[in-house]
Every structure is written in structure tokens, then in C-alpha cells.
Amino acid sequence: MDFQLSEEHLMIQQAARDFAQNELLPGVIERDEKQEFPAEQIKKMGELGFLGMMVDPKYGGGGMDTISYVLAMEEISKVDASCSVVMSVNNSLVCWGLEKFGTEEQKQKYLTKLATGEIIGAFCLSEPEAGSDATSQRTTAEDKGDYYLLNGTKNWITNGSSASVYLVMAQTDVEKGHRGINCLIVEKGMEGFQIGPKENKLGIRGSDTHSLMFTDVKVPKENRIGEDGFGFKFAMQTLSGGRIGIASQALGIASGAMELAVKYSKERKA
């Protein structure tokens, strides 16, 4: 097998490296210490196509392959992990899921803006009692005919306050277990939707991680992704792709740390 990167891959890798060094490196430590969301940097990432790399161009994306995405994620993560986690969630968990399973109307309304970075998205699965066990959802989406009545809490949500669109997993039919879970598209500003305080983390502090509270939020039926009860499959399939992005991020962080360590070892006087 040929494991050499193509010319296009090398160009994308270099473009991401240049952007990280020129746009992300200045002020990265200060942003982390102040827990400051990198809004300006994220906007530029969207303009350059880093937030919808694999999305079909007809929806505003770059139409690139997974290797291109991985290479760009690694270069961004070497310098600013807060920016790369925003990039990962928007690409892997939000854009990919919407493009793969959303209706054409949902794609036109949401995906086109997410892919270009006009807005960013959040993936809302984890709860106080349902982190790795996604089948234990306590957030409920009661079927009211034309809409769902959403109630519950989500925890540790990346892009919690900066997102405009949230993909929320909720239990509609408890008796069906994981087959009774749905994924609903919730918009910031919907009545009854509240964003909790920002988490005080040990690292990646530029990324805003929040709890989200839903109290009788009316979500239109057309905002459900897939058929009734598809939410669990949607979450699992989307997370499978998301792990590629997070693995790329981990590789980039480790590589960046090694580069800094080698540089310091050559400067240090013992």
C-alpha cells in the first residue's frame, strides 16, 4: 500500500500549519489563562473552510476527505487545543451527523451556516447520570403532536454558550429503552432553554464547556433528525466518526508538546 500523502494533502497540511503559527499562536497562552473563547480565531477558521471540511460544497463545505481533516486537526491542535476541539465538534459531531441523516430542509437551514462557520454547533448527549452510558437518558422529549416538549439537563457540553445550534438526545418513550431516544435540533433562544455556568477546567480552557437546562422547550417536529426512535443510533454512529477527530487532536497536542520540549532542551543551560 502507498502511505505517501498526496500533493493536495500536503497543501492542506501546510495551510493549516501556517494558519496555526500565524493566527493561533499569538496570544494562545493568555487566552487559555483567561479562559477566553477564541471567537476571532474561530471566525477566521470558518472563513478558511476548517469548520466544514468534509461537507459537500453544495452546502458550503470543502468536500475534502477524512485524511485532509485529520492533517488539519493535528496542525491546529499542536498550537491551540481550544480551537481544535471547536473544530472537531463542529466537523465530526454536528456537520457530519446533519449531512448524513438530516432532511434537505434541515441541511439548507442549518448545515449551510455551520459548514461556513457563520454559526457553530454543539452535540448534547452527556448527563449527570448518563455519560458513557448513553442509554440512561433522563432528558425527555414528550410527543405533543406538532412538537416535542423538551425537559432535562445536559452536562459538559463543548461550545455550550458559543453555539447557535444544539443536537440534543432525549428519551421520548422510556418503555422502548434506547429505541425510544430521539435527536432534536434546538436553537439558542428557544423559550425555556438556559445555559448554565462555564466549567472551570484544568486545560483547554478557551473552549467553553457548560451545562444546559431545558424546561418545557417546544421543539418543532421538523427538527427531529431521522425517524422516531433513531436518536441512539444517530449518537453512536456520529460519535464513531468523532473519535477520529479527537484522536487527531491528541496526536497534535502530543506532537506540539514534543516540539516545544526539544526546542527548550536545545536552549536550556544546565
C-alpha positions, 0 to 999 in steps of 0.5 A: 500500500502507498502511505505517501500523502498526496500533493493536495494533502500536503497543501492542506497540511501546510495551510493549516500549519501556517494558519496555526503559527500565524493566527493561533499562536499569538496570544494562545497562552493568555487566552487559555489563562483567561479562559477566553473563547477564541471567537476571532480565531474561530471566525477566521477558521470558518472563513478558511473552510476548517469548520466544514471540511468534509461537507459537500460544497453544495452546502458550503463545505470543502468536500475534502476527505477524512485524511485532509481533516485529520492533517488539519486537526493535528496542525491546529491542535499542536498550537491551540487545543481550544480551537481544535476541539471547536473544530472537531465538534463542529466537523465530526459531531454536528456537520457530519451527523446533519449531512448524513441523516438530516432532511434537505430542509434541515441541511439548507437551514442549518448545515449551510451556516455551520459548514461556513462557520457563520454559526457553530454547533454543539452535540448534547448527549452527556448527563449527570447520570448518563455519560458513557452510558448513553442509554440512561437518558433522563432528558425527555422529549414528550410527543405533543403532536406538532412538537416535542416538549423538551425537559432535562439537563445536559452536562459538559457540553463543548461550545455550550454558550458559543453555539447557535445550534444544539443536537440534543438526545432525549428519551421520548418513550422510556418503555422502548429503552434506547429505541425510544431516544430521539435527536432534536435540533434546538436553537439558542433562544428557544423559550425555556432553554438556559445555559448554565455556568462555564466549567472551570477546567484544568486545560483547554480552557478557551473552549467553553464547556457548560451545562444546559437546562431545558424546561418545557422547550417546544421543539418543532417536529421538523427538527427531529433528525431521522425517524422516531426512535433513531436518536441512539443510533444517530449518537453512536454512529456520529460519535464513531466518526468523532473519535477520529477527530479527537484522536487527531487532536491528541496526536497534535497536542502530543506532537506540539508538546514534543516540539516545544520540549526539544526546542527548550532542551536545545536552549536550556543551560544546565 
